[in-house]
């Protein structure tokens, strides 16, 4: 970016570079002001000024940024008429039509149209009706300004002229209307469909003048989970040649998260925006799991994530031959051995009289065993919620609360971080 801003056209924006030689841009539906009450709206691109901690819209920045890349926006709460403009070469539908009809002007159909247009609007056609008007204008021009020739000419419209008058019509319940007259749901469906079609078009041989950035707000809106899976596949394909940004609350989209994607989490605490960058959803061999997605992306603890973590941590403890009881014993496939290891890792998070699981006497276990670690208790309660256990007097088997499940998850994550 530093070298890019050394060009004459962009030199005036060098003061906006941060310490990492990056430009921080913002486009928001929430209006703001800067300087002498100058307004920044959703139509403007704002640059972050680290010197005074404000976003600003210096003269010409919108045109400058648009000269560097095309930006395609699909908002969750706004109509998308601009997105569907057939006559604009920077919109997806405009790009699609331009790509598909690129050779049309060399076709016989276009040549025949040019000939028919010349016949209809030439000297022997429509233009002949204007000869009298031309002569009257010439006479007045000669009297007042000197002699000159006047001619009304109707040249062949360019293909772009036809695109500008084009419409996308959708038929619903037998009624065909322009897409702008449809509801937001239908408009978003069309916008996302056009993006998916664009992803299927082979543009490798096209002359690329600048990259395209896609900004899609909550693409899951109005979509069934199966349709969300198909959409994210298309977006992944689209990202092979273009950069795609999406904001989402959908675990179905995040389920398709892969190593080529970058995940950032945006949240607010006491009106302060917090951004966690480069979040990974690859904790388990079978990642991302539903529990992992909901915990990391949405800060939602769940029994599913607890189950994932318990099994994963147990497996790692076995593989690395972790020991307990003054290193005299090694963690095995036995839940009891793992429970004793967990208890030694954090004795403070132990069971009490309200959280008691008891294992009956077996051939391997000469005496009944009661869970020591709350983490194991929660695991066993989840796996065996309705088991009828004869508990000693004064002992109870209460369901773990969400707070206890959360503490247990944090306990296991802490052990993973320390031990592995």
C-alpha positions in Angstrom: 0.0 0.0 0.0 2.9 2.4 0.8 4.3 2.1 -2.7 0.8 2.4 -4.2 0.3 5.7 -2.5 3.5 7.1 -3.9 1.8 7.7 -7.2 0.8 11.3 -8.0 -2.9 10.5 -8.0 -2.9 8.9 -4.5 -0.1 10.8 -2.8 -2.5 13.0 -0.9 -3.8 10.0 1.1 -0.4 9.1 2.6 -1.2 10.8 5.9 -4.0 8.2 6.4 -1.5 5.3 6.4 -1.2 3.6 9.8 2.0 2.3 11.4 1.6 -0.9 9.3 1.3 1.1 6.1 -2.4 0.2 5.8 -5.4 2.2 4.8 -8.5 1.6 7.0 -11.7 2.2 5.1 -15.3 2.3 6.3 -18.7 2.4 4.6 -21.6 2.4 7.0 -25.4 2.8 6.9 -25.0 5.0 10.0 -24.3 8.6 9.0 -21.6 10.5 10.7 -19.9 13.9 10.5 -16.3 15.1 10.4 -14.5 18.4 10.1 -16.8 21.3 9.9 -20.0 19.2 10.2 -19.3 17.5 6.9 -21.6 14.5 6.5 -20.6 10.9 5.6 -23.5 8.7 4.4 -23.7 5.1 3.1 -22.8 6.5 -0.4 -19.4 7.6 0.9 -16.2 5.8 1.7 -14.5 7.1 4.8 -10.7 6.9 5.6 -9.6 6.5 9.2 -7.3 9.3 10.5 -5.3 7.9 13.4 -4.1 11.3 14.4 -7.5 12.5 15.6 -9.2 9.1 15.8 -11.9 9.9 13.3 -13.2 8.7 9.9 -13.0 11.4 7.2 -14.1 11.7 3.6 -11.5 13.8 1.9 -12.2 15.2 -1.6 -12.2 12.7 -4.3 -11.6 9.6 -2.2 -14.8 7.9 -3.4 -13.7 8.1 -7.1 -10.1 7.2 -6.2 -11.1 4.1 -4.4 -13.6 3.0 -7.1 -10.7 3.4 -9.6 -8.7 0.8 -7.7 -11.5 -1.9 -7.4 -15.1 -2.5 -8.1 -17.3 -3.0 -5.0 -20.6 -4.9 -5.2 -22.8 -4.4 -2.1 -25.8 -6.6 -1.2 -27.5 -5.1 1.9 -29.9 -7.1 4.1 -32.4 -4.2 4.6 -32.2 -2.2 1.4 -33.5 -2.7 -2.1 -31.0 -3.7 -4.7 -32.1 -1.8 -7.8 -28.6 -0.5 -8.4 -27.2 -4.0 -8.2 -29.5 -5.0 -11.0 -28.7 -2.1 -13.4 -28.2 -3.7 -16.8 -26.6 -0.7 -18.3 -23.8 -0.3 -15.7 -20.7 -2.3 -16.5 -19.6 -2.3 -12.9 -22.7 -4.3 -11.7 -22.8 -8.1 -11.7 -25.7 -8.3 -14.1 -24.0 -5.7 -16.4 -20.8 -7.7 -16.3 -22.7 -10.9 -17.1 -24.5 -9.4 -20.1 -21.3 -7.8 -21.4 -19.4 -11.1 -21.1 -22.0 -13.2 -22.7 -22.9 -10.8 -25.5 -19.3 -9.7 -26.3 -19.3 -11.3 -29.7 -22.8 -10.3 -30.6 -21.8 -7.2 -32.5 -19.9 -9.3 -35.0 -22.9 -11.6 -35.6 -25.2 -11.6 -38.7 -28.1 -10.5 -36.4 -26.3 -7.3 -35.4 -25.2 -6.5 -39.0 -28.8 -7.1 -40.2 -30.0 -4.7 -37.5 -27.5 -2.0 -38.6 -28.7 -2.3 -42.2 -32.4 -2.3 -41.1 -31.7 0.8 -38.9 -30.0 2.6 -41.8 -33.0 1.9 -44.1 -35.5 3.0 -41.5 -33.8 6.1 -40.2 -31.6 7.1 -43.2 -32.2 9.6 -46.0 -35.0 7.5 -47.5 -36.6 6.6 -44.3 -37.3 8.6 -41.1 -34.8 11.3 -41.9 -36.7 12.2 -45.0 -39.6 13.4 -42.9 -37.3 16.1 -41.3 -36.1 17.7 -44.5 -38.6 20.6 -44.3 -37.7 21.2 -40.6 -33.9 21.2 -41.5 -34.6 23.8 -44.2 -36.5 26.1 -41.9 -33.7 25.9 -39.3 -31.1 26.6 -42.0 -33.0 29.7 -43.2 -33.3 31.2 -39.8 -29.6 30.4 -39.0 -28.6 32.1 -42.3 -30.6 35.2 -41.5 -29.2 35.6 -38.0 -25.8 33.9 -37.8 -24.7 33.1 -41.4 -25.2 30.2 -43.7 -24.7 26.7 -42.3 -26.0 23.2 -43.1 -28.2 21.5 -40.6 -28.9 17.7 -40.6 -30.7 15.5 -38.1 -28.8 12.2 -37.9 -29.9 9.0 -36.2 -26.9 6.7 -35.9 -27.0 3.1 -34.9 -27.4 2.9 -31.1 -24.5 1.2 -29.3 -25.2 -2.1 -27.5 -24.8 -0.2 -24.2 -27.8 2.0 -25.2 -29.9 -1.1 -25.3 -28.6 -2.3 -21.9 -29.6 0.9 -20.3 -33.2 0.4 -21.3 -33.2 -3.2 -20.2 -35.2 -4.6 -17.3 -35.3 -7.8 -15.3 -38.9 -9.0 -15.2 -40.0 -11.7 -12.7 -43.2 -13.6 -12.9 -45.0 -14.3 -9.6 -48.5 -15.9 -9.5 -48.9 -15.3 -13.2 -48.1 -11.5 -12.9 -44.9 -10.3 -14.6 -43.4 -7.1 -13.2 -40.0 -5.4 -12.9 -37.9 -6.7 -10.1 -37.8 -3.3 -8.5 -41.5 -3.8 -7.7 -40.9 -7.0 -5.9 -40.3 -7.4 -2.2 -36.9 -7.3 -0.5 -36.8 -11.0 -0.2 -37.2 -11.6 -4.0 -34.7 -8.8 -4.8 -32.1 -10.3 -2.5 -32.8 -13.8 -4.0 -32.1 -12.4 -7.5 -29.0 -10.5 -6.4 -27.5 -13.6 -4.7 -28.5 -15.8 -7.7 -26.7 -13.4 -10.1 -23.6 -13.7 -7.9 -23.8 -17.5 -8.1 -24.2 -17.4 -11.9 -21.3 -15.0 -12.2 -19.2 -17.5 -10.2 -20.0 -20.2 -12.8 -18.9 -18.0 -15.8 -15.3 -18.7 -16.9 -13.7 -15.3 -16.8 -10.1 -16.5 -16.8 -9.5 -15.3 -20.3 -11.2 -11.9 -19.7 -9.0 -8.8 -19.5 -9.1 -7.9 -15.9 -8.6 -4.2 -15.3 -9.3 -4.2 -11.6 -10.4 -6.6 -8.9 -14.0 -7.0 -7.7 -14.8 -6.9 -4.0 -18.2 -8.4 -3.0 -19.7 -7.2 0.3 -22.8 -9.3 1.2 -24.8 -8.6 4.4 -26.3 -11.7 6.0 -26.6 -13.8 2.8 -28.6 -16.4 4.8 -31.6 -14.1 5.0 -34.7 -15.9 3.5 -32.6 -19.0 2.7 -33.3 -22.6 3.8 -30.2 -24.2 5.3 -29.7 -26.4 2.2 -29.8 -23.3 0.0 -27.2 -21.7 2.3 -24.9 -24.6 1.7 -25.2 -24.2 -2.0 -24.7 -20.4 -1.7 -21.5 -20.7 0.3 -20.1 -23.2 -2.3 -20.7 -20.6 -5.0 -19.1 -17.9 -2.8 -16.0 -20.1 -2.2 -15.7 -20.6 -6.0 -16.2 -16.9 -6.6 -13.4 -16.1 -4.1 -10.9 -18.0 -6.3 -10.7 -14.9 -8.5 -12.3 -12.2 -6.4 -12.4 -11.2 -2.8 -15.7 -11.8 -0.9 -16.7 -10.3 2.4 -19.9 -11.6 4.2 -21.4 -10.8 7.6 -23.4 -13.6 9.0 -25.1 -15.0 12.1 -25.6 -18.4 10.4 -23.8 -21.5 11.7 -24.7 -23.2 8.4 -22.5 -20.8 6.5 -19.7 -21.2 9.0 -19.9 -25.0 8.8 -18.2 -24.6 5.4 -15.4 -22.6 6.9 -12.0 -23.6 5.5 -8.4 -22.7 5.6 -8.8 -20.3 2.7 -11.3 -18.2 4.6 -10.5 -15.6 7.2 -12.9 -15.2 10.1 -13.2 -12.1 12.2 -15.7 -11.7 15.1 -17.3 -8.3 15.7 -19.1 -7.7 19.0 -20.0 -4.8 21.3 -19.3 -4.5 25.0 -20.6 -1.4 26.8 -21.1 0.4 23.4 -17.4 -0.4 22.4 -16.8 -2.3 19.2 -14.5 -5.3 19.7 -12.9 -7.1 16.8 -11.3 -10.5 17.1 -9.3 -11.3 14.0 -8.0 -14.6 12.5 -10.4 -16.8 14.4 -9.7 -20.5 13.7 -12.4 -23.2 13.6 -10.0 -26.1 13.4 -9.7 -27.4 17.0 -10.8 -30.9 16.2 -10.0 -33.4 13.4 -13.6 -33.1 12.3 -13.8 -29.3 12.7 -15.7 -27.2 12.5 -18.4 -28.7 14.8 -21.7 -27.1 15.6 -20.6 -26.6 19.2 -17.2 -25.1 18.1 -18.9 -22.7 15.8 -21.5 -21.5 18.3 -18.9 -21.1 21.1 -16.2 -19.3 19.1 -18.3 -17.3 16.7 -21.3 -16.5 18.8 -19.9 -17.0 22.4 -22.6 -19.6 23.1 -21.5 -22.5 25.3 -23.4 -25.7 24.6 -23.5 -29.4 25.7 -22.4 -30.2 22.1 -19.2 -28.3 22.6 -18.7 -29.8 26.0 -19.0 -33.3 24.5 -16.5 -32.4 21.7 -14.0 -31.0 24.2 -14.3 -33.9 26.7 -13.6 -36.6 24.0 -10.8 -34.6 22.4 -9.0 -33.8 25.7 -9.4 -37.4 26.8 -7.9 -38.7 23.5 -4.9 -36.3 23.8 -4.3 -37.3 27.4 -4.2 -41.0 26.3 -2.0 -40.3 23.3 0.6 -38.3 25.3 0.5 -40.8 28.2 -0.5 -38.2 30.9 0.0 -39.4 34.5 -1.7 -38.8 37.8 -1.6 -40.0 41.4 2.1 -38.9 41.9 2.8 -40.2 38.4 2.1 -43.7 39.4 -0.8 -44.1 37.0 -1.4 -43.3 33.3 -4.6 -42.0 31.8 -6.3 -44.9 29.9 -9.5 -45.3 28.0 -11.3 -45.5 31.4 -13.4 -42.5 32.2 -12.4 -43.0 35.8 -8.7 -42.6 35.1 -9.4 -39.5 33.0 -11.6 -38.1 35.8 -8.8 -38.4 38.4 -6.4 -36.7 36.0 -8.9 -33.8 35.4 -9.4 -33.5 39.2 -5.7 -33.1 39.8 -5.4 -30.5 37.1 -8.0 -28.3 38.9 -9.0 -29.6 42.3 -11.1 -26.4 42.8 -13.6 -27.5 40.1 -14.8 -30.6 42.0 -18.2 -32.2 42.6 -20.2 -31.5 45.7 -23.3 -33.0 47.4 -25.5 -31.7 44.7 -23.5 -33.2 41.9 -22.9 -36.9 42.5 -22.5 -39.7 39.9 -21.7 -43.1 41.4 -20.3 -46.0 39.5 -21.4 -49.4 40.9 -18.8 -52.0 41.9 -17.4 -54.0 38.9 -14.7 -56.6 38.3 -12.2 -53.9 37.5 -13.4 -51.5 40.3 -13.6 -53.3 43.6 -15.5 -50.4 45.3 -18.1 -47.9 44.0 -16.6 -44.8 42.4 -17.9 -41.3 42.7 -16.8 -38.6 40.1 -14.3 -36.1 41.5 -14.3 -33.6 38.7 -17.3 -31.5 37.8 -16.3 -31.8 34.1 -16.7 -35.6 34.3 -19.9 -35.2 36.2 -21.4 -33.0 33.5 -20.2 -35.4 30.8 -21.8 -38.3 32.5 -25.0 -36.4 33.2 -25.2 -35.4 29.5 -24.6 -39.0 28.3 -26.9 -40.6 31.0 -29.4 -38.0 32.0 -32.1 -40.5 33.1 -30.0 -43.2 34.8 -31.4 -44.3 38.2 -28.5 -44.2 40.6 -28.7 -45.1 44.3 -27.0 -42.2 45.9 -25.7 -42.1 49.5 -27.8 -40.1 51.9 -27.4 -36.3 51.5 -26.1 -36.7 47.9 -28.0 -35.4 44.9 -27.8 -35.6 41.1 -28.9 -32.2 39.8 -28.8 -31.2 36.2 -25.7 -28.9 35.5 -26.6 -25.3 34.9 -25.5 -23.3 31.8 -23.0 -21.5 34.1 -21.5 -24.8 35.2 -21.3 -26.0 31.7 -19.6 -22.8 30.7 -17.1 -23.0 33.6 -16.3 -26.6 32.6 -15.7 -25.7 29.0 -13.3 -22.9 30.1 -11.6 -25.4 32.4 -11.0 -27.9 29.6 -9.8 -25.1 27.2 -7.4 -23.9 29.9 -6.0 -27.4 30.4 -5.6 -27.9 26.7 -3.7 -24.6 26.5 -1.4 -25.5 29.4 -0.8 -29.2 28.7 -0.6 -29.4 24.9 
